[in-house]
Amino acid sequence: MSKKKKLYIILASVVASILLVVTIVLIIVANRDQSETIDEGNLTLVEERKNTPALEIYASLTKEEMPLAELEAAAREISQDITIAVYQNGIGQLEVNDQQGVIIFNYGHTDSDAAEDMGESEVNPDDETPTEEVVINSEEDFYADEPVAAIEYQPDETISALRYVYQIGDDYYSIGYSADSQDYVVFDLNELFEFETKKEAIEAYLSPVVRWRANDAQ
């Protein structure tokens, strides 16, 4: 075999080896890209904070302090199927029956508030209507540690600190007004997000969130 032919064979072998290496690399890269694409497919937008009749009622309110009767009237413009309850700890709530989401508010200055201010805990039992319902107490501790008794309320009594609360699993989201910062605050029990207007706060609250969906959950 001539030297020239041997040289061609060697060059062809080198080229074939290079092409083989390039092909293997391309296959590896393609597989990795495909894997990343599959993984990215597990990231989905989830609309888990949905609009509710109670949120629509909250969005329609133009004041942060009003008579309870005014809140009831605004609520009935959106739904007639509402329930209002006020409890001995001075916290009240409005809910649309069989719907998620509630509006929480502070109700006047009750006897229990005064007793707590003085370090006392006695409440006149004649003013109580026993209930097993556990109600939202505050943004820091949404549910009271013990069941709280409902009391009779007056429609012309002033309510304040209105906020919307929505439960997702064991988590609670709220929208309310901060008199200190004069902003509307969306709170998820971990972080506070402040907005200049109620509309902006509600829009942010309703925005879809990114959630990871594992392969075994698909």
MOBEL-V377684 format. One record per helix or strand of 2 or more residues. SS is the DSSP state (a for helix, b for strand). FROM is the first residue (numbers start at 1). TO is the last residue. Records with the same first field share a line. If there is no record, write none. Layout:
SS = FROM-TO, FROM-TO
This chain:
a = 3-41, 53-60, 68-76, 111-117, 125-127, 198-206, 215-217
b = 43-46, 65-67, 82-87, 91-96, 102-107, 128-129, 150-151, 158-168, 171-178, 183-187, 192-195, 209-212
